[in-house]
Amino acid sequence: MGRLFWKFFLCIMLAQVTATIGIGGTFWLKNRAAQQERALDIDTSPPAQMAIEAASATLEAGGSKALQQFLGKMERMRVFAVDAQGQELMGRKVHPAILGKARALLAQGSPHAVVREVSGSDGTHYLLFLPSSVRFRTAEAGAARDTLNAVTLSGPRAMGGPRAEAPGTQQPRPDYQRGPSREMGGMGGMPPGPRMDSPYRTFIPLAAAIAASLLFSFLLAWYFARPIRDLRQAFEAASHGDLAPRFHASGKRGDELTDLGRDFDRMTGRLRSLMDSQTRLLHDVSHELRSPLARLQAAIGLAHQQPDKMDASMQRIERESERMDKLIGELLTLSRLEAGAGSPLSEDVGIADLLHDIMEDARYEAKARQVGIALAGDAVVADAAVTGRPELLARAVENVVRNAVKHSPDGGTVEVTLSRLHDGKQDLLRIAVQDRGPGVASADLASIFQPFFRASHTQHSTDGHGLGLAIAQHVISAHGGRIGASLRSGGGLCVEMLLPVKTPG
């Protein structure tokens, strides 16, 4: 577990414990206030009535001393006996509110079963009542037993003292007087069960709440910390050059952390693709430069060895230098396009005029091999314009046309078609360049736009470096269009370029 996990865990745990203590404290204070309020009431339960009746009978028969003994024997139902001066017989403190309620009930006129004013046999007068108490009310099952025990133990004394017993004899005690029954605290010797004032009644819910908070905090902290820990490990692996995706299998979570992991995977995938592309480009450039450099060295060596062939050697050197210069120029162009450098695409370019100039230059180069170039177009595209940079668009279309001328057989024809179509979202300008050359394999159709790609049957039959179509693809993509290739029926290749048409206004 990392530091972030423990931070999450402690924060969530503190929040849970604080909420538990706050809510529990609120209920505890509320219950305590209710208990205190109920404690100031007069107990009107049936056991309370029995206790009052027993105390009244004891006072009337035996006087205040007998009542005092009787009240001293009671453990649960503690009847209060208050004289006219407000003094309680057992010396207990009487709350003025309870005394006021008892006198109010007595002043109602009708006899009340739980509040009585009784005169003793010795002429004393006491107000008898039983205050309500939560602790006492939970023991209502044992209240009658306590009353009967008190009456039995003190009744004979109140009536004239205990009976004489013969020496050496012992009277059996009733079951309800025996110690075990009193200690059991219930009727018939049944266990009393937990008392309301037992500390377990407070400790058990608090311990359960803390345990639930611990478990919930652990699970939530683990849920948050796990993807962050995985992301940290992915960053560490990426810093060592390992760009393999790691979050593709965690899509079931569907949260922001998983989205962050998938974004990281896409970023590392893109970086890996760029690194592989750069490595491949460096390899291809070194391969392409090695051949002209070797020919240059051979031409220079031949010029030194055979001075009479200096002119032929210089021509070879000049030709190889031009090839290298062209290669470097195409590489710089491709690098700028991949980096997105250059002026913004803000000019209106007339495609019809652009194609006309390109066709004229291509026809001039194709005359040597008797290759014809035919241009066909709809009348509706005569005024069609594309927003962009004219020199880049001309370079892209020219590369495609020259590539078709290069691979066309002698005496063949290159067909260039200009048309306009709608793909459901916008108007597009379609430029299709078709030839009757050898074409490429179906598996290589998507690869011909990669730098330095050459089909297997054109490795040594044509001049060039395999950068023209790659440059065309970058230019068309930069102008918001797309380019693709397909095989023609009967042989040959069709390269189709689609460019968005500028809407008027």
FIBANU-853495 format. One record per residue (C-alpha): residue in three letters; y, z negated, x negated. Coordinates in nm, 3 decimals, m for minus. Last residue first. Layout:
residues N
["ALA"; [Y; Z; X]]
...
end
This chain:
residues 505
["GLY"; [3.360; 4.860; 2.038]]
["PRO"; [3.068; 5.097; 1.991]]
["THR"; [2.726; 4.949; 1.905]]
["LYS"; [2.615; 5.003; 1.548]]
["VAL"; [2.262; 5.133; 1.536]]
["PRO"; [1.991; 4.908; 1.395]]
["LEU"; [1.784; 5.081; 1.124]]
["LEU"; [1.418; 5.187; 1.141]]
["MET"; [1.254; 5.362; 0.845]]
["GLU"; [0.919; 5.541; 0.879]]
["VAL"; [0.711; 5.665; 0.585]]
["CYS"; [0.447; 5.920; 0.685]]
["LEU"; [0.172; 6.008; 0.437]]
["GLY"; [m0.051; 6.308; 0.389]]
["GLY"; [m0.379; 6.434; 0.521]]
["GLY"; [m0.490; 6.614; 0.837]]
["SER"; [m0.385; 6.328; 1.060]]
["ARG"; [m0.105; 6.148; 0.888]]
["LEU"; [m0.149; 5.807; 0.728]]
["SER"; [0.103; 5.534; 0.801]]
["ALA"; [0.390; 5.366; 0.619]]
["GLY"; [0.644; 5.102; 0.716]]
["ILE"; [1.010; 5.014; 0.691]]
["ARG"; [1.220; 4.759; 0.875]]
["GLY"; [1.581; 4.711; 0.967]]
["GLY"; [1.842; 4.435; 0.941]]
["HIS"; [2.046; 4.604; 0.667]]
["ALA"; [1.901; 4.376; 0.396]]
["SER"; [1.552; 4.469; 0.516]]
["ILE"; [1.629; 4.842; 0.468]]
["VAL"; [1.761; 4.781; 0.117]]
["HIS"; [1.470; 4.558; 0.015]]
["GLN"; [1.214; 4.810; 0.142]]
["ALA"; [1.386; 5.101; m0.031]]
["ILE"; [1.387; 4.913; m0.363]]
["ALA"; [1.012; 4.853; m0.333]]
["LEU"; [0.964; 5.220; m0.239]]
["GLY"; [1.138; 5.335; m0.557]]
["LEU"; [0.985; 5.080; m0.797]]
["GLY"; [0.649; 5.241; m0.873]]
["HIS"; [0.737; 5.335; m1.233]]
["GLY"; [0.763; 5.709; m1.228]]
["ASP"; [0.587; 6.028; m1.339]]
["THR"; [0.290; 6.154; m1.149]]
["SER"; [m0.075; 6.234; m1.230]]
["HIS"; [m0.156; 5.929; m1.443]]
["GLN"; [m0.215; 5.651; m1.193]]
["THR"; [m0.190; 5.880; m0.891]]
["HIS"; [m0.552; 5.871; m0.772]]
["SER"; [m0.571; 5.489; m0.795]]
["ALA"; [m0.251; 5.437; m0.596]]
["ARG"; [0.043; 5.300; m0.786]]
["PHE"; [0.223; 4.972; m0.733]]
["PHE"; [0.493; 4.886; m0.986]]
["PRO"; [0.694; 4.676; m0.737]]
["GLN"; [0.532; 4.624; m0.395]]
["PHE"; [0.614; 4.872; m0.118]]
["ILE"; [0.285; 5.060; m0.166]]
["SER"; [0.092; 4.742; m0.093]]
["ALA"; [0.098; 4.749; 0.288]]
["LEU"; [m0.061; 5.095; 0.302]]
["ASP"; [m0.312; 5.013; 0.027]]
["ALA"; [m0.606; 4.917; 0.253]]
["SER"; [m0.577; 5.250; 0.434]]
["ALA"; [m0.619; 5.437; 0.106]]
["VAL"; [m0.323; 5.645; m0.005]]
["GLY"; [m0.186; 5.990; 0.074]]
["PRO"; [m0.306; 6.300; m0.113]]
["GLY"; [0.014; 6.489; m0.030]]
["ARG"; [0.104; 6.658; 0.296]]
["ASP"; [0.442; 6.492; 0.344]]
["GLN"; [0.632; 6.306; 0.615]]
["VAL"; [0.968; 6.124; 0.606]]
["ALA"; [1.064; 5.954; 0.936]]
["ILE"; [1.416; 5.820; 0.990]]
["ARG"; [1.449; 5.626; 1.314]]
["LEU"; [1.783; 5.484; 1.433]]
["LEU"; [1.740; 5.181; 1.653]]
["ASP"; [1.908; 5.065; 1.974]]
["GLN"; [1.860; 4.698; 2.054]]
["LYS"; [1.636; 4.448; 2.232]]
["GLY"; [1.376; 4.648; 2.426]]
["ASP"; [1.274; 4.863; 2.129]]
["HIS"; [1.521; 5.147; 2.197]]
["LEU"; [1.495; 5.484; 2.021]]
["ARG"; [1.702; 5.736; 1.823]]
["SER"; [1.579; 6.024; 1.613]]
["LEU"; [1.600; 6.173; 1.263]]
["THR"; [1.296; 6.362; 1.131]]
["VAL"; [1.245; 6.459; 0.766]]
["GLU"; [0.954; 6.695; 0.700]]
["VAL"; [0.846; 6.763; 0.341]]
["THR"; [0.685; 7.105; 0.298]]
["GLY"; [0.418; 7.230; 0.059]]
["GLY"; [0.441; 7.513; m0.192]]
["ASP"; [0.313; 7.297; m0.472]]
["PRO"; [0.143; 6.990; m0.332]]
["SER"; [0.356; 6.699; m0.209]]
["HIS"; [0.338; 6.376; m0.413]]
["LYS"; [0.673; 6.413; m0.592]]
["VAL"; [0.847; 6.552; m0.284]]
["ALA"; [0.739; 6.251; m0.076]]
["ASN"; [0.857; 6.010; m0.348]]
["ARG"; [1.187; 6.201; m0.367]]
["VAL"; [1.234; 6.154; 0.008]]
["VAL"; [1.154; 5.780; 0.001]]
["ASN"; [1.376; 5.716; m0.303]]
["GLU"; [1.660; 5.918; m0.147]]
["VAL"; [1.644; 5.717; 0.175]]
["ALA"; [1.675; 5.388; m0.018]]
["ARG"; [1.944; 5.506; m0.261]]
["ALA"; [2.152; 5.656; 0.019]]
["LEU"; [2.129; 5.327; 0.211]]
["LEU"; [2.238; 5.137; m0.100]]
["GLU"; [2.530; 5.370; m0.173]]
["PRO"; [2.642; 5.368; 0.192]]
["ARG"; [2.668; 4.989; 0.224]]
["GLY"; [2.611; 4.854; 0.573]]
["THR"; [2.683; 4.903; 0.941]]
["VAL"; [2.489; 5.200; 1.076]]
["ALA"; [2.640; 5.499; 1.256]]
["ALA"; [2.513; 5.749; 1.510]]
["ASP"; [2.741; 6.052; 1.559]]
["ALA"; [2.478; 6.323; 1.524]]
["VAL"; [2.212; 6.097; 1.667]]
["VAL"; [2.235; 6.224; 2.024]]
["ALA"; [2.176; 6.583; 1.914]]
["ASP"; [1.826; 6.494; 1.809]]
["GLY"; [1.710; 6.559; 1.454]]
["ALA"; [1.504; 6.786; 1.233]]
["LEU"; [1.538; 6.828; 0.857]]
["ALA"; [1.293; 7.048; 0.668]]
["ILE"; [1.239; 7.021; 0.291]]
["GLY"; [1.044; 7.292; 0.106]]
["VAL"; [0.843; 7.251; m0.211]]
["GLN"; [0.837; 7.560; m0.434]]
["ARG"; [0.761; 7.350; m0.740]]
["ALA"; [1.085; 7.422; m0.930]]
["LYS"; [1.279; 7.438; m0.605]]
["ALA"; [1.210; 7.069; m0.528]]
["GLU"; [1.501; 6.935; m0.739]]
["TYR"; [1.762; 7.148; m0.560]]
["ARG"; [1.606; 7.074; m0.222]]
["ALA"; [1.632; 6.698; m0.293]]
["ASP"; [2.003; 6.720; m0.377]]
["GLU"; [2.081; 6.911; m0.058]]
["MET"; [1.864; 6.683; 0.152]]
["ILE"; [2.047; 6.372; 0.024]]
["ASP"; [2.386; 6.516; 0.115]]
["HIS"; [2.272; 6.603; 0.468]]
["LEU"; [2.103; 6.267; 0.513]]
["LEU"; [2.430; 6.080; 0.452]]
["ASP"; [2.621; 6.306; 0.686]]
["ALA"; [2.370; 6.240; 0.966]]
["ILE"; [2.353; 5.867; 0.885]]
["GLY"; [2.723; 5.800; 0.928]]
["VAL"; [2.786; 5.470; 0.751]]
["ASP"; [3.026; 5.212; 0.892]]
["GLU"; [3.114; 4.963; 0.619]]
["SER"; [3.065; 4.584; 0.638]]
["LEU"; [2.750; 4.500; 0.447]]
["PRO"; [2.898; 4.234; 0.219]]
["SER"; [2.941; 4.306; m0.152]]
["GLY"; [2.652; 4.242; m0.387]]
["ALA"; [2.391; 3.976; m0.459]]
["GLY"; [2.103; 3.904; m0.227]]
["ALA"; [1.882; 3.778; m0.512]]
["GLU"; [1.603; 4.020; m0.422]]
["LEU"; [1.852; 4.307; m0.398]]
["ARG"; [2.010; 4.222; m0.732]]
["SER"; [1.670; 4.205; m0.902]]
["LEU"; [1.563; 4.538; m0.753]]
["THR"; [1.880; 4.705; m0.880]]
["LEU"; [1.836; 4.552; m1.224]]
["LEU"; [1.474; 4.670; m1.234]]
["GLU"; [1.576; 5.018; m1.127]]
["GLY"; [1.836; 5.035; m1.404]]
["ILE"; [1.584; 4.906; m1.660]]
["LEU"; [1.335; 5.172; m1.558]]
["LYS"; [1.597; 5.447; m1.570]]
["ASP"; [1.709; 5.340; m1.915]]
["MET"; [1.350; 5.330; m2.033]]
["ARG"; [1.287; 5.677; m1.896]]
["GLU"; [1.607; 5.807; m2.054]]
["SER"; [1.504; 5.660; m2.389]]
["GLU"; [1.165; 5.827; m2.359]]
["ARG"; [1.329; 6.164; m2.302]]
["GLU"; [1.572; 6.121; m2.593]]
["ILE"; [1.293; 6.016; m2.831]]
["ARG"; [1.083; 6.313; m2.723]]
["GLN"; [1.376; 6.549; m2.774]]
["MET"; [1.443; 6.392; m3.114]]
["SER"; [1.079; 6.445; m3.216]]
["ALA"; [1.090; 6.807; m3.112]]
["ASP"; [1.409; 6.863; m3.310]]
["MET"; [1.278; 6.682; m3.621]]
["LYS"; [0.966; 6.894; m3.643]]
["ASP"; [1.053; 7.025; m3.995]]
["PRO"; [1.100; 6.665; m4.108]]
["GLN"; [0.729; 6.602; m4.068]]
["GLN"; [0.637; 6.250; m4.182]]
["HIS"; [0.963; 6.080; m4.093]]
["ALA"; [1.003; 6.269; m3.766]]
["LEU"; [0.639; 6.196; m3.679]]
["GLY"; [0.695; 5.826; m3.737]]
["ILE"; [1.000; 5.832; m3.509]]
["ALA"; [0.808; 6.020; m3.240]]
["ALA"; [0.516; 5.776; m3.264]]
["GLN"; [0.750; 5.478; m3.241]]
["LEU"; [0.919; 5.626; m2.937]]
["ARG"; [0.583; 5.702; m2.779]]
["ALA"; [0.477; 5.340; m2.828]]
["LEU"; [0.805; 5.219; m2.681]]
["PRO"; [0.758; 5.451; m2.385]]
["SER"; [0.410; 5.304; m2.321]]
["ARG"; [0.489; 4.935; m2.382]]
["LEU"; [0.783; 4.931; m2.144]]
["GLU"; [0.569; 4.985; m1.835]]
["HIS"; [0.319; 4.717; m1.939]]
["SER"; [0.591; 4.465; m2.024]]
["VAL"; [0.755; 4.539; m1.691]]
["ASP"; [0.424; 4.500; m1.507]]
["HIS"; [0.346; 4.165; m1.669]]
["LEU"; [0.694; 4.034; m1.608]]
["LEU"; [0.677; 4.151; m1.247]]
["ARG"; [0.338; 3.986; m1.199]]
["THR"; [0.471; 3.657; m1.333]]
["GLN"; [0.784; 3.687; m1.120]]
["SER"; [0.578; 3.765; m0.812]]
["ASP"; [0.343; 3.476; m0.881]]
["MET"; [0.643; 3.247; m0.919]]
["LEU"; [0.798; 3.383; m0.602]]
["SER"; [0.475; 3.338; m0.408]]
["ARG"; [0.431; 2.987; m0.544]]
["LEU"; [0.787; 2.903; m0.447]]
["ARG"; [0.731; 3.041; m0.097]]
["GLY"; [0.413; 2.841; m0.061]]
["THR"; [0.589; 2.532; m0.195]]
["MET"; [0.862; 2.574; 0.066]]
["ARG"; [0.616; 2.644; 0.345]]
["ASP"; [0.416; 2.336; 0.251]]
["PHE"; [0.733; 2.127; 0.239]]
["ASP"; [0.823; 2.251; 0.585]]
["ARG"; [0.475; 2.146; 0.697]]
["GLY"; [0.531; 1.799; 0.552]]
["LEU"; [0.871; 1.768; 0.721]]
["ASP"; [0.714; 1.872; 1.050]]
["THR"; [0.454; 1.599; 0.995]]
["LEU"; [0.731; 1.345; 0.941]]
["GLU"; [0.914; 1.469; 1.250]]
["ASP"; [0.617; 1.410; 1.479]]
["GLY"; [0.324; 1.624; 1.601]]
["ARG"; [0.051; 1.397; 1.474]]
["LYS"; [m0.223; 1.656; 1.527]]
["GLY"; [m0.081; 1.888; 1.260]]
["SER"; [m0.221; 1.693; 0.967]]
["ALA"; [m0.459; 1.962; 0.834]]
["HIS"; [m0.190; 2.199; 0.695]]
["PHE"; [m0.017; 1.912; 0.515]]
["ARG"; [m0.139; 1.964; 0.158]]
["PRO"; [m0.044; 2.318; 0.056]]
["ALA"; [m0.114; 2.407; m0.312]]
["LEU"; [0.195; 2.408; m0.535]]
["ASP"; [0.044; 2.229; m0.837]]
["GLY"; [0.297; 2.280; m1.118]]
["HIS"; [0.326; 1.922; m1.243]]
["SER"; [0.642; 1.857; m1.038]]
["ALA"; [0.454; 1.999; m0.740]]
["ALA"; [0.187; 1.730; m0.779]]
["GLU"; [0.453; 1.458; m0.776]]
["PHE"; [0.618; 1.612; m0.473]]
["ALA"; [0.281; 1.628; m0.296]]
["GLN"; [0.211; 1.265; m0.385]]
["ARG"; [0.547; 1.168; m0.235]]
["LEU"; [0.467; 1.367; 0.078]]
["ASP"; [0.135; 1.187; 0.111]]
["ARG"; [0.314; 0.852; 0.079]]
["ILE"; [0.566; 0.961; 0.340]]
["PRO"; [0.282; 1.075; 0.565]]
["ARG"; [0.111; 0.731; 0.532]]
["ALA"; [0.419; 0.508; 0.555]]
["PHE"; [0.505; 0.563; 0.920]]
["TYR"; [0.160; 0.517; 1.071]]
["TRP"; [0.076; 0.239; 0.823]]
["ALA"; [0.390; 0.052; 0.927]]
["LEU"; [0.300; 0.098; 1.293]]
["LEU"; [m0.059; m0.019; 1.242]]
["PHE"; [0.040; m0.323; 1.035]]
["SER"; [0.322; m0.422; 1.270]]
["PHE"; [0.092; m0.399; 1.573]]
["LEU"; [m0.173; m0.613; 1.404]]
["LEU"; [0.073; m0.874; 1.283]]
["SER"; [0.254; m0.884; 1.618]]
["ALA"; [m0.077; m0.931; 1.801]]
["ALA"; [m0.163; m1.220; 1.567]]
["ILE"; [0.183; m1.374; 1.619]]
["ALA"; [0.151; m1.348; 1.999]]
["ALA"; [m0.198; m1.500; 1.994]]
["ALA"; [m0.079; m1.788; 1.774]]
["LEU"; [0.213; m1.855; 2.010]]
["PRO"; [m0.013; m1.839; 2.317]]
["ILE"; [m0.260; m2.088; 2.154]]
["PHE"; [m0.002; m2.331; 2.013]]
["THR"; [0.178; m2.418; 2.335]]
["ARG"; [m0.123; m2.511; 2.551]]
["TYR"; [m0.290; m2.643; 2.240]]
["PRO"; [m0.023; m2.912; 2.212]]
["SER"; [m0.166; m3.084; 2.525]]
["ASP"; [0.103; m3.181; 2.778]]
["MET"; [m0.066; m2.979; 3.050]]
["ARG"; [m0.390; m3.167; 2.985]]
["PRO"; [m0.703; m2.983; 2.893]]
["GLY"; [m1.014; m3.051; 3.102]]
["PRO"; [m1.084; m3.378; 3.284]]
["PRO"; [m1.458; m3.369; 3.225]]
["MET"; [m1.651; m3.457; 3.544]]
["GLY"; [m1.763; m3.820; 3.587]]
["GLY"; [m1.764; m3.802; 3.968]]
["MET"; [m1.391; m3.761; 4.006]]
["GLY"; [m1.185; m3.703; 3.690]]
["GLY"; [m1.031; m3.875; 3.389]]
["MET"; [m1.344; m3.884; 3.179]]
["GLU"; [m1.211; m4.198; 3.014]]
["ARG"; [m1.202; m4.380; 3.345]]
["SER"; [m1.556; m4.272; 3.427]]
["PRO"; [m1.672; m4.373; 3.085]]
["GLY"; [m1.511; m4.714; 3.120]]
["ARG"; [m1.677; m4.821; 3.441]]
["GLN"; [m1.473; m4.915; 3.744]]
["TYR"; [m1.559; m4.610; 3.955]]
["ASP"; [m1.925; m4.671; 3.904]]
["PRO"; [m1.904; m5.018; 4.053]]
["ARG"; [m1.936; m5.307; 3.817]]
["PRO"; [m2.253; m5.515; 3.816]]
["GLN"; [m2.193; m5.884; 3.847]]
["GLN"; [m2.272; m6.079; 3.540]]
["THR"; [m2.485; m6.385; 3.524]]
["GLY"; [m2.521; m6.641; 3.252]]
["PRO"; [m2.320; m6.896; 3.440]]
["ALA"; [m2.288; m6.817; 3.806]]
["GLU"; [m1.983; m6.621; 3.902]]
["ALA"; [m1.685; m6.750; 4.081]]
["ARG"; [m1.486; m6.493; 4.278]]
["PRO"; [m1.156; m6.386; 4.135]]
["GLY"; [m0.828; m6.510; 4.266]]
["GLY"; [m0.686; m6.565; 4.611]]
["MET"; [m0.627; m6.233; 4.786]]
["ALA"; [m0.416; m6.089; 4.509]]
["ARG"; [m0.675; m6.192; 4.257]]
["PRO"; [m0.944; m6.026; 4.465]]
["GLY"; [m0.735; m5.708; 4.492]]
["SER"; [m0.643; m5.678; 4.127]]
["LEU"; [m0.951; m5.508; 3.987]]
["THR"; [m1.061; m5.333; 4.307]]
["VAL"; [m0.713; m5.220; 4.404]]
["ALA"; [m0.638; m5.091; 4.054]]
["ASN"; [m0.969; m4.906; 4.036]]
["LEU"; [m0.918; m4.758; 4.383]]
["THR"; [m0.574; m4.633; 4.286]]
["ASP"; [m0.695; m4.488; 3.958]]
["ARG"; [m0.985; m4.315; 4.140]]
["ALA"; [m0.750; m4.171; 4.400]]
["ALA"; [m0.530; m4.025; 4.127]]
["GLY"; [m0.813; m3.867; 3.932]]
["ALA"; [m0.807; m3.527; 4.113]]
["GLU"; [m0.429; m3.545; 4.128]]
["ALA"; [m0.417; m3.542; 3.747]]
["THR"; [m0.206; m3.231; 3.701]]
["ARG"; [0.058; m3.393; 3.921]]
["PHE"; [0.105; m3.679; 3.677]]
["ARG"; [0.205; m3.459; 3.388]]
["VAL"; [0.433; m3.250; 3.606]]
["SER"; [0.613; m3.560; 3.734]]
["SER"; [0.748; m3.649; 4.080]]
["PRO"; [0.879; m4.002; 4.118]]
["LEU"; [0.668; m4.239; 4.337]]
["PHE"; [0.835; m4.468; 4.591]]
["LEU"; [0.844; m4.837; 4.689]]
["LEU"; [1.169; m5.018; 4.776]]
["TYR"; [1.106; m5.387; 4.724]]
["HIS"; [1.179; m5.706; 4.919]]
["THR"; [1.065; m6.051; 4.802]]
["GLY"; [0.970; m6.320; 5.055]]
["ASP"; [0.659; m6.450; 4.874]]
["SER"; [0.427; m6.259; 5.109]]
["GLY"; [0.609; m5.940; 5.016]]
["SER"; [0.856; m5.739; 5.218]]
["VAL"; [0.820; m5.360; 5.205]]
["GLU"; [1.076; m5.080; 5.198]]
["ARG"; [0.878; m4.758; 5.202]]
["VAL"; [0.913; m4.407; 5.059]]
["VAL"; [0.601; m4.188; 5.049]]
["ALA"; [0.484; m4.212; 5.411]]
["HIS"; [0.830; m4.208; 5.565]]
["PRO"; [0.916; m4.419; 5.865]]
["SER"; [1.181; m4.256; 6.084]]
["GLY"; [1.540; m4.369; 6.038]]
["GLN"; [1.661; m4.108; 5.790]]
["ALA"; [1.789; m4.390; 5.570]]
["LEU"; [1.455; m4.416; 5.388]]
["LEU"; [1.476; m4.053; 5.275]]
["ALA"; [1.831; m4.113; 5.150]]
["ARG"; [1.722; m4.433; 4.975]]
["ALA"; [1.452; m4.240; 4.787]]
["LYS"; [1.692; m3.957; 4.702]]
["GLY"; [1.949; m4.203; 4.561]]
["LEU"; [1.683; m4.380; 4.356]]
["ILE"; [1.571; m4.048; 4.211]]
["ALA"; [1.929; m3.950; 4.123]]
["PRO"; [2.002; m4.292; 3.974]]
["HIS"; [1.715; m4.255; 3.729]]
["VAL"; [1.505; m4.570; 3.720]]
["LYS"; [1.438; m4.740; 3.389]]
["ARG"; [1.119; m4.940; 3.382]]
["GLY"; [1.122; m5.318; 3.387]]
["MET"; [0.794; m5.343; 3.573]]
["LEU"; [0.960; m5.467; 3.896]]
["GLU"; [1.245; m5.214; 3.879]]
["GLN"; [1.595; m5.352; 3.909]]
["GLY"; [1.836; m5.179; 4.151]]
["GLN"; [1.991; m5.505; 4.280]]
["ALA"; [1.809; m5.471; 4.616]]
["ASP"; [1.469; m5.452; 4.445]]
["VAL"; [1.300; m5.143; 4.305]]
["ALA"; [0.918; m5.096; 4.297]]
["PHE"; [0.821; m4.767; 4.129]]
["VAL"; [0.468; m4.640; 4.172]]
["ARG"; [0.303; m4.511; 3.857]]
["MET"; [0.026; m4.275; 3.975]]
["ARG"; [m0.152; m4.205; 3.645]]
["GLU"; [m0.242; m4.522; 3.462]]
["MET"; [m0.241; m4.788; 3.732]]
["LYS"; [m0.351; m5.136; 3.619]]
["GLY"; [0.001; m5.256; 3.550]]
["LEU"; [0.108; m5.151; 3.899]]
["PHE"; [m0.156; m5.379; 4.053]]
["GLN"; [m0.067; m5.673; 3.831]]
["GLN"; [0.299; m5.638; 3.928]]
["LEU"; [0.206; m5.602; 4.293]]
["ALA"; [0.004; m5.924; 4.271]]
["LYS"; [0.296; m6.100; 4.114]]
["SER"; [0.541; m5.960; 4.372]]
["GLY"; [0.353; m6.088; 4.672]]
["GLY"; [m0.021; m6.107; 4.734]]
["ALA"; [m0.084; m5.968; 5.081]]
["GLU"; [0.234; m5.776; 5.161]]
["LEU"; [0.278; m5.657; 4.803]]
["THR"; [m0.086; m5.545; 4.769]]
["ALA"; [m0.078; m5.364; 5.103]]
["SER"; [0.242; m5.184; 5.009]]
["ALA"; [0.105; m5.088; 4.665]]
["ALA"; [m0.211; m4.946; 4.826]]
["GLU"; [m0.006; m4.752; 5.083]]
["ILE"; [0.222; m4.616; 4.813]]
["ALA"; [m0.077; m4.507; 4.599]]
["MET"; [m0.243; m4.337; 4.896]]
["GLN"; [0.081; m4.152; 4.980]]
["ALA"; [0.111; m4.039; 4.618]]
["PRO"; [m0.248; m3.911; 4.628]]
["PRO"; [m0.156; m3.712; 4.942]]
["SER"; [0.142; m3.546; 4.764]]
["THR"; [0.500; m3.638; 4.850]]
["ASP"; [0.629; m3.712; 4.497]]
["ILE"; [1.003; m3.776; 4.514]]
["ASP"; [1.214; m3.540; 4.306]]
["LEU"; [1.388; m3.604; 3.974]]
["ALA"; [1.083; m3.483; 3.778]]
["ARG"; [1.108; m3.151; 3.963]]
["GLU"; [1.445; m3.086; 3.804]]
["GLN"; [1.317; m3.184; 3.464]]
["GLN"; [1.017; m2.959; 3.513]]
["ALA"; [1.238; m2.668; 3.620]]
["ALA"; [1.461; m2.719; 3.317]]
["ARG"; [1.153; m2.729; 3.098]]
["ASN"; [1.018; m2.415; 3.257]]
["LYS"; [1.343; m2.229; 3.193]]
["LEU"; [1.368; m2.361; 2.841]]
["TRP"; [1.011; m2.255; 2.773]]
["PHE"; [1.064; m1.915; 2.932]]
["THR"; [1.365; m1.849; 2.713]]
["GLY"; [1.192; m1.984; 2.406]]
["GLY"; [0.897; m1.755; 2.462]]
["ILE"; [1.125; m1.453; 2.501]]
["GLY"; [1.323; m1.537; 2.191]]
["ILE"; [1.026; m1.649; 1.986]]
["THR"; [0.831; m1.335; 2.075]]
["ALA"; [1.131; m1.106; 2.016]]
["THR"; [1.198; m1.268; 1.681]]
["VAL"; [0.831; m1.245; 1.589]]
["GLN"; [0.817; m0.877; 1.682]]
["ALA"; [1.141; m0.790; 1.499]]
["LEU"; [1.032; m0.986; 1.195]]
["MET"; [0.698; m0.806; 1.197]]
["ILE"; [0.863; m0.465; 1.232]]
["CYS"; [1.092; m0.535; 0.939]]
["LEU"; [0.813; m0.690; 0.730]]
["PHE"; [0.571; m0.403; 0.790]]
["PHE"; [0.824; m0.126; 0.733]]
["LYS"; [0.932; m0.286; 0.407]]
["TRP"; [0.569; m0.349; 0.316]]
["PHE"; [0.481; 0.017; 0.373]]
["LEU"; [0.783; 0.135; 0.173]]
["ARG"; [0.672; m0.074; m0.121]]
["GLY"; [0.338; 0.098; m0.138]]
["MET"; [0.000; 0.000; 0.000]]
end
